[in-house]
Protein backbone atom coordinates (compact mmCIF):
# COMPACT_ATOMS: atom_id res chain seq x y z
CA UNK A 1 0.00 0.00 0.00
CA UNK A 2 2.83 2.38 0.86
CA UNK A 3 4.49 1.65 -2.46
CA UNK A 4 1.26 2.45 -4.31
CA UNK A 5 0.96 5.70 -2.39
CA UNK A 6 4.54 6.56 -3.23
CA UNK A 7 4.00 5.87 -6.91
CA UNK A 8 0.76 7.84 -6.93
CA UNK A 9 2.37 10.75 -5.11
CA UNK A 10 5.26 10.81 -7.56
CA UNK A 11 2.90 10.71 -10.54
CA UNK A 12 0.82 13.59 -9.27
CA UNK A 13 3.90 15.62 -8.35
CA UNK A 14 5.17 15.14 -11.89
CA UNK A 15 1.79 16.35 -13.13
CA UNK A 16 1.99 19.38 -10.83
CA UNK A 17 5.48 20.13 -12.09
CA UNK A 18 4.27 19.95 -15.68
CA UNK A 19 1.42 22.34 -14.87
CA UNK A 20 3.85 24.74 -13.24
CA UNK A 21 6.13 24.76 -16.27
CA UNK A 22 3.16 25.36 -18.55
CA UNK A 23 1.76 28.18 -16.41
CA UNK A 24 5.01 30.07 -15.97
CA UNK A 25 7.20 31.73 -18.56
CA UNK A 26 10.14 34.06 -18.64
CA UNK A 27 10.16 37.82 -18.31
CA UNK A 28 10.78 40.10 -21.28
CA UNK A 29 13.03 43.07 -20.50
CA UNK A 30 13.19 46.27 -22.58
CA UNK A 31 15.91 48.89 -22.23
CA UNK A 32 14.90 51.89 -24.31
CA UNK A 33 17.76 53.71 -26.00
CA UNK A 34 20.86 52.84 -27.99
CA UNK A 35 23.04 51.66 -25.08
CA UNK A 36 22.40 48.02 -24.21
CA UNK A 37 22.01 46.97 -20.57
CA UNK A 38 23.04 43.51 -19.34
CA UNK A 39 22.36 43.55 -15.61
CA UNK A 40 19.85 42.77 -12.89
CA UNK A 41 19.51 46.11 -11.09
CA UNK A 42 15.84 46.80 -11.81
CA UNK A 43 12.47 46.89 -10.06
CA UNK A 44 11.37 43.55 -11.50
CA UNK A 45 14.55 41.88 -10.29
CA UNK A 46 14.19 43.41 -6.84
CA UNK A 47 10.67 41.96 -6.61
CA UNK A 48 12.05 38.56 -7.62
CA UNK A 49 9.87 38.22 -10.71
CA UNK A 50 12.78 38.67 -13.11
CA UNK A 51 16.09 36.84 -12.74
CA UNK A 52 17.78 36.90 -16.15
CA UNK A 53 20.08 39.60 -17.50
CA UNK A 54 19.28 39.72 -21.22
CA UNK A 55 17.60 42.97 -22.24
CA UNK A 56 16.17 44.09 -25.56
CA UNK A 57 17.76 47.43 -26.44
CA UNK A 58 15.18 49.35 -28.47
CA UNK A 59 15.12 52.86 -29.91
CA UNK A 60 12.69 52.39 -32.81
CA UNK A 61 9.70 50.22 -33.68
CA UNK A 62 10.69 46.55 -33.59
CA UNK A 63 8.68 43.79 -35.26
CA UNK A 64 10.99 40.80 -34.70
CA UNK A 65 14.04 39.58 -32.85
CA UNK A 66 12.64 40.03 -29.32
CA UNK A 67 14.17 37.69 -26.73
CA UNK A 68 13.30 36.83 -23.14
CA UNK A 69 15.41 37.48 -20.06
CA UNK A 70 17.61 34.44 -20.82
CA UNK A 71 18.14 35.22 -24.50
CA UNK A 72 15.54 32.83 -25.89
CA UNK A 73 13.66 34.05 -28.96
CA UNK A 74 10.05 35.08 -28.31
CA UNK A 75 8.17 34.58 -31.56
CA UNK A 76 5.50 37.04 -32.55
CA UNK A 77 6.27 39.79 -30.01
CA UNK A 78 6.66 43.32 -31.40
CA UNK A 79 7.01 46.84 -30.01
CA UNK A 80 5.54 50.00 -31.52
CA UNK A 81 6.53 53.45 -30.24
CA UNK A 82 4.55 56.65 -30.65
CA UNK A 83 3.84 59.99 -29.03
CA UNK A 84 0.96 62.22 -28.08
CA UNK A 85 -0.40 64.76 -30.53
CA UNK A 86 -0.54 67.70 -28.10
CA UNK A 87 1.65 68.97 -25.30
CA UNK A 88 -0.26 67.55 -22.35
CA UNK A 89 -2.98 65.52 -24.06
CA UNK A 90 -3.82 61.83 -24.05
CA UNK A 91 -4.33 61.23 -27.79
CA UNK A 92 -1.55 59.13 -29.32
CA UNK A 93 -0.18 58.91 -32.84
CA UNK A 94 1.73 55.65 -33.32
CA UNK A 95 3.03 56.79 -36.70
CA UNK A 96 5.02 59.58 -35.02
CA UNK A 97 8.67 58.91 -34.33
CA UNK A 98 10.55 58.92 -31.06
CA UNK A 99 14.22 59.66 -30.56
CA UNK A 100 17.06 58.56 -28.31
CA UNK A 101 18.43 60.95 -25.73
CA UNK A 102 21.46 60.48 -23.51
CA UNK A 103 22.67 62.38 -20.49
CA UNK A 104 25.84 62.90 -18.49
CA UNK A 105 24.39 62.81 -15.00
CA UNK A 106 23.76 59.10 -14.50
CA UNK A 107 26.45 58.77 -11.84
CA UNK A 108 24.51 61.24 -9.71
CA UNK A 109 21.56 58.86 -9.48
CA UNK A 110 22.70 55.65 -7.85
CA UNK A 111 19.53 53.74 -8.71
CA UNK A 112 20.50 53.94 -12.37
CA UNK A 113 24.11 53.00 -11.80
CA UNK A 114 24.83 51.42 -15.16
CA UNK A 115 23.69 51.36 -18.77
CA UNK A 116 20.02 50.91 -17.85
CA UNK A 117 19.92 54.61 -17.08
CA UNK A 118 22.34 56.19 -19.52
CA UNK A 119 19.81 56.85 -22.25
CA UNK A 120 16.08 56.79 -22.97
CA UNK A 121 13.48 57.45 -25.63
CA UNK A 122 11.54 60.71 -25.77
CA UNK A 123 9.20 62.46 -28.17
CA UNK A 124 10.66 63.54 -31.50
CA UNK A 125 8.88 66.82 -32.00
CA UNK A 126 8.34 70.26 -30.53
CA UNK A 127 6.51 70.76 -27.26
CA UNK A 128 6.14 68.68 -24.12
CA UNK A 129 4.87 65.45 -25.62
CA UNK A 130 4.30 62.04 -24.12
CA UNK A 131 5.80 58.73 -25.23
CA UNK A 132 3.61 55.70 -25.99
CA UNK A 133 4.56 52.02 -26.11
CA UNK A 134 2.60 49.11 -27.57
CA UNK A 135 3.65 45.52 -26.92
CA UNK A 136 1.91 42.97 -29.12
CA UNK A 137 2.10 39.18 -29.40
CA UNK A 138 2.39 38.22 -25.72
CA UNK A 139 1.13 34.79 -24.75
CA UNK A 140 -2.24 34.71 -23.01
CA UNK A 141 -1.97 34.98 -19.25
CA UNK A 142 -1.57 37.26 -16.23
CA UNK A 143 1.32 39.73 -16.14
CA UNK A 144 2.86 42.59 -14.20
CA UNK A 145 4.69 45.44 -15.87
CA UNK A 146 7.42 47.61 -14.34
CA UNK A 147 8.22 50.93 -15.98
CA UNK A 148 10.92 53.51 -15.22
CA UNK A 149 11.26 56.89 -16.82
CA UNK A 150 13.32 59.91 -15.87
CA UNK A 151 15.55 62.48 -17.49
CA UNK A 152 18.89 62.05 -15.82
CA UNK A 153 20.94 65.09 -16.69
CA UNK A 154 21.92 66.97 -13.55
CA UNK A 155 20.42 70.32 -14.50
CA UNK A 156 17.02 69.09 -15.63
CA UNK A 157 16.03 66.14 -13.46
CA UNK A 158 14.30 67.85 -10.60
CA UNK A 159 11.30 66.00 -9.20
CA UNK A 160 9.18 66.11 -12.33
CA UNK A 161 5.70 64.75 -11.80
CA UNK A 162 5.37 62.17 -14.56
CA UNK A 163 2.42 59.87 -14.91
CA UNK A 164 1.83 56.58 -16.66
CA UNK A 165 -1.48 55.46 -18.17
CA UNK A 166 -2.06 51.91 -19.35
CA UNK A 167 -4.65 49.76 -21.12
CA UNK A 168 -5.10 46.51 -23.00
CA UNK A 169 -7.10 45.90 -26.15
CA UNK A 170 -7.34 44.27 -29.54
CA UNK A 171 -6.85 47.41 -31.62
CA UNK A 172 -4.65 50.44 -31.11
CA UNK A 173 -5.66 52.50 -28.09
CA UNK A 174 -5.25 56.07 -29.29
CA UNK A 175 -7.19 57.82 -26.52
CA UNK A 176 -5.85 57.32 -22.98
CA UNK A 177 -8.17 59.91 -21.40
CA UNK A 178 -10.03 57.36 -19.28
CA UNK A 179 -7.19 54.88 -18.78
CA UNK A 180 -5.93 54.12 -15.24
CA UNK A 181 -3.12 56.45 -14.15
CA UNK A 182 -0.03 55.80 -12.02
CA UNK A 183 2.15 58.62 -10.64
CA UNK A 184 5.91 58.59 -11.26
CA UNK A 185 7.43 61.56 -9.37
CA UNK A 186 11.05 60.28 -9.21
CA UNK A 187 11.71 62.02 -5.89
CA UNK A 188 14.10 59.29 -4.69
CA UNK A 189 16.98 58.58 -7.05
CA UNK A 190 20.10 58.65 -4.89
CA UNK A 191 19.71 55.63 -2.63
CA UNK A 192 20.05 51.99 -3.68
CA UNK A 193 16.39 51.12 -3.41
CA UNK A 194 13.49 50.88 -5.83
CA UNK A 195 10.26 52.42 -4.52
CA UNK A 196 6.93 51.60 -6.15
CA UNK A 197 5.08 54.81 -7.00
CA UNK A 198 8.22 56.90 -6.78
CA UNK A 199 11.08 55.84 -9.07
CA UNK A 200 9.08 53.17 -10.88
CA UNK A 201 5.46 52.15 -11.38
CA UNK A 202 3.93 48.70 -11.66
CA UNK A 203 0.50 47.26 -12.40
CA UNK A 204 -1.11 43.96 -13.32
CA UNK A 205 -2.78 43.20 -16.63
CA UNK A 206 -4.28 40.25 -18.48
CA UNK A 207 -3.59 39.22 -22.06
CA UNK A 208 -6.35 37.17 -23.69
CA UNK A 209 -8.22 36.81 -26.97
CA UNK A 210 -10.12 40.06 -26.43
CA UNK A 211 -7.13 42.01 -25.09
CA UNK A 212 -3.99 40.77 -26.84
CA UNK A 213 -1.97 44.02 -26.67
CA UNK A 214 -0.52 46.16 -23.89
CA UNK A 215 -0.60 49.96 -24.28
CA UNK A 216 1.38 52.43 -22.16
CA UNK A 217 1.63 56.23 -22.14
CA UNK A 218 4.22 58.16 -20.13
CA UNK A 219 3.64 61.90 -19.99
CA UNK A 220 3.82 65.00 -17.81
CA UNK A 221 1.94 68.26 -17.41
CA UNK A 222 5.20 70.21 -17.29
CA UNK A 223 7.92 68.10 -18.91
CA UNK A 224 8.64 65.79 -21.82
CA UNK A 225 7.80 62.13 -21.46
CA UNK A 226 10.83 59.93 -20.88
CA UNK A 227 10.95 56.12 -20.92
CA UNK A 228 14.00 54.22 -19.67
CA UNK A 229 12.92 50.63 -19.14
CA UNK A 230 9.96 48.28 -19.25
CA UNK A 231 9.80 44.80 -17.74
CA UNK A 232 6.95 42.43 -18.52
CA UNK A 233 6.83 39.50 -16.13
CA UNK A 234 4.32 36.63 -16.19
CA UNK A 235 2.46 35.80 -13.00
CA UNK A 236 1.78 32.04 -12.58
CA UNK A 237 -1.84 31.29 -11.84
CA UNK A 238 -2.24 29.72 -8.38
CA UNK A 239 -5.47 27.99 -9.41
CA UNK A 240 -3.57 25.39 -11.44
CA UNK A 241 -1.42 24.38 -8.48
CA UNK A 242 -4.40 24.37 -6.12
CA UNK A 243 -6.33 22.08 -8.46
CA UNK A 244 -3.46 19.65 -8.75
CA UNK A 245 -2.90 19.55 -4.99
CA UNK A 246 -6.61 19.00 -4.43
CA UNK A 247 -6.58 16.10 -6.84
CA UNK A 248 -3.61 14.56 -5.04
CA UNK A 249 -5.33 14.80 -1.66
CA UNK A 250 -8.54 13.28 -3.04
CA UNK A 251 -6.79 10.33 -4.66
CA UNK A 252 -4.71 9.59 -1.56
CA UNK A 253 -7.82 9.70 0.63
CA UNK A 254 -9.66 7.26 -1.64
CA UNK A 255 -6.75 4.80 -1.48
CA UNK A 256 -6.18 5.03 2.27
C-alpha positions in Angstrom: 0.0 0.0 0.0 2.8 2.4 0.9 4.5 1.6 -2.5 1.3 2.4 -4.3 1.0 5.7 -2.4 4.5 6.6 -3.2 4.0 5.9 -6.9 0.8 7.8 -6.9 2.4 10.7 -5.1 5.3 10.8 -7.6 2.9 10.7 -10.5 0.8 13.6 -9.3 3.9 15.6 -8.4 5.2 15.1 -11.9 1.8 16.4 -13.1 2.0 19.4 -10.8 5.5 20.1 -12.1 4.3 19.9 -15.7 1.4 22.3 -14.9 3.9 24.7 -13.2 6.1 24.8 -16.3 3.2 25.4 -18.5 1.8 28.2 -16.4 5.0 30.1 -16.0 7.2 31.7 -18.6 10.1 34.1 -18.6 10.2 37.8 -18.3 10.8 40.1 -21.3 13.0 43.1 -20.5 13.2 46.3 -22.6 15.9 48.9 -22.2 14.9 51.9 -24.3 17.8 53.7 -26.0 20.9 52.8 -28.0 23.0 51.7 -25.1 22.4 48.0 -24.2 22.0 47.0 -20.6 23.0 43.5 -19.3 22.4 43.5 -15.6 19.9 42.8 -12.9 19.5 46.1 -11.1 15.8 46.8 -11.8 12.5 46.9 -10.1 11.4 43.6 -11.5 14.6 41.9 -10.3 14.2 43.4 -6.8 10.7 42.0 -6.6 12.0 38.6 -7.6 9.9 38.2 -10.7 12.8 38.7 -13.1 16.1 36.8 -12.7 17.8 36.9 -16.2 20.1 39.6 -17.5 19.3 39.7 -21.2 17.6 43.0 -22.2 16.2 44.1 -25.6 17.8 47.4 -26.4 15.2 49.4 -28.5 15.1 52.9 -29.9 12.7 52.4 -32.8 9.7 50.2 -33.7 10.7 46.5 -33.6 8.7 43.8 -35.3 11.0 40.8 -34.7 14.0 39.6 -32.8 12.6 40.0 -29.3 14.2 37.7 -26.7 13.3 36.8 -23.1 15.4 37.5 -20.1 17.6 34.4 -20.8 18.1 35.2 -24.5 15.5 32.8 -25.9 13.7 34.1 -29.0 10.1 35.1 -28.3 8.2 34.6 -31.6 5.5 37.0 -32.5 6.3 39.8 -30.0 6.7 43.3 -31.4 7.0 46.8 -30.0 5.5 50.0 -31.5 6.5 53.5 -30.2 4.5 56.6 -30.6 3.8 60.0 -29.0 1.0 62.2 -28.1 -0.4 64.8 -30.5 -0.5 67.7 -28.1 1.7 69.0 -25.3 -0.3 67.5 -22.3 -3.0 65.5 -24.1 -3.8 61.8 -24.0 -4.3 61.2 -27.8 -1.6 59.1 -29.3 -0.2 58.9 -32.8 1.7 55.7 -33.3 3.0 56.8 -36.7 5.0 59.6 -35.0 8.7 58.9 -34.3 10.6 58.9 -31.1 14.2 59.7 -30.6 17.1 58.6 -28.3 18.4 60.9 -25.7 21.5 60.5 -23.5 22.7 62.4 -20.5 25.8 62.9 -18.5 24.4 62.8 -15.0 23.8 59.1 -14.5 26.4 58.8 -11.8 24.5 61.2 -9.7 21.6 58.9 -9.5 22.7 55.6 -7.9 19.5 53.7 -8.7 20.5 53.9 -12.4 24.1 53.0 -11.8 24.8 51.4 -15.2 23.7 51.4 -18.8 20.0 50.9 -17.8 19.9 54.6 -17.1 22.3 56.2 -19.5 19.8 56.9 -22.2 16.1 56.8 -23.0 13.5 57.4 -25.6 11.5 60.7 -25.8 9.2 62.5 -28.2 10.7 63.5 -31.5 8.9 66.8 -32.0 8.3 70.3 -30.5 6.5 70.8 -27.3 6.1 68.7 -24.1 4.9 65.5 -25.6 4.3 62.0 -24.1 5.8 58.7 -25.2 3.6 55.7 -26.0 4.6 52.0 -26.1 2.6 49.1 -27.6 3.7 45.5 -26.9 1.9 43.0 -29.1 2.1 39.2 -29.4 2.4 38.2 -25.7 1.1 34.8 -24.8 -2.2 34.7 -23.0 -2.0 35.0 -19.3 -1.6 37.3 -16.2 1.3 39.7 -16.1 2.9 42.6 -14.2 4.7 45.4 -15.9 7.4 47.6 -14.3 8.2 50.9 -16.0 10.9 53.5 -15.2 11.3 56.9 -16.8 13.3 59.9 -15.9 15.6 62.5 -17.5 18.9 62.1 -15.8 20.9 65.1 -16.7 21.9 67.0 -13.6 20.4 70.3 -14.5 17.0 69.1 -15.6 16.0 66.1 -13.5 14.3 67.9 -10.6 11.3 66.0 -9.2 9.2 66.1 -12.3 5.7 64.7 -11.8 5.4 62.2 -14.6 2.4 59.9 -14.9 1.8 56.6 -16.7 -1.5 55.5 -18.2 -2.1 51.9 -19.4 -4.6 49.8 -21.1 -5.1 46.5 -23.0 -7.1 45.9 -26.1 -7.3 44.3 -29.5 -6.8 47.4 -31.6 -4.7 50.4 -31.1 -5.7 52.5 -28.1 -5.2 56.1 -29.3 -7.2 57.8 -26.5 -5.9 57.3 -23.0 -8.2 59.9 -21.4 -10.0 57.4 -19.3 -7.2 54.9 -18.8 -5.9 54.1 -15.2 -3.1 56.4 -14.2 0.0 55.8 -12.0 2.1 58.6 -10.6 5.9 58.6 -11.3 7.4 61.6 -9.4 11.1 60.3 -9.2 11.7 62.0 -5.9 14.1 59.3 -4.7 17.0 58.6 -7.1 20.1 58.7 -4.9 19.7 55.6 -2.6 20.0 52.0 -3.7 16.4 51.1 -3.4 13.5 50.9 -5.8 10.3 52.4 -4.5 6.9 51.6 -6.2 5.1 54.8 -7.0 8.2 56.9 -6.8 11.1 55.8 -9.1 9.1 53.2 -10.9 5.5 52.1 -11.4 3.9 48.7 -11.7 0.5 47.3 -12.4 -1.1 44.0 -13.3 -2.8 43.2 -16.6 -4.3 40.3 -18.5 -3.6 39.2 -22.1 -6.4 37.2 -23.7 -8.2 36.8 -27.0 -10.1 40.1 -26.4 -7.1 42.0 -25.1 -4.0 40.8 -26.8 -2.0 44.0 -26.7 -0.5 46.2 -23.9 -0.6 50.0 -24.3 1.4 52.4 -22.2 1.6 56.2 -22.1 4.2 58.2 -20.1 3.6 61.9 -20.0 3.8 65.0 -17.8 1.9 68.3 -17.4 5.2 70.2 -17.3 7.9 68.1 -18.9 8.6 65.8 -21.8 7.8 62.1 -21.5 10.8 59.9 -20.9 10.9 56.1 -20.9 14.0 54.2 -19.7 12.9 50.6 -19.1 10.0 48.3 -19.3 9.8 44.8 -17.7 7.0 42.4 -18.5 6.8 39.5 -16.1 4.3 36.6 -16.2 2.5 35.8 -13.0 1.8 32.0 -12.6 -1.8 31.3 -11.8 -2.2 29.7 -8.4 -5.5 28.0 -9.4 -3.6 25.4 -11.4 -1.4 24.4 -8.5 -4.4 24.4 -6.1 -6.3 22.1 -8.5 -3.5 19.6 -8.7 -2.9 19.5 -5.0 -6.6 19.0 -4.4 -6.6 16.1 -6.8 -3.6 14.6 -5.0 -5.3 14.8 -1.7 -8.5 13.3 -3.0 -6.8 10.3 -4.7 -4.7 9.6 -1.6 -7.8 9.7 0.6 -9.7 7.3 -1.6 -6.8 4.8 -1.5 -6.2 5.0 2.3 
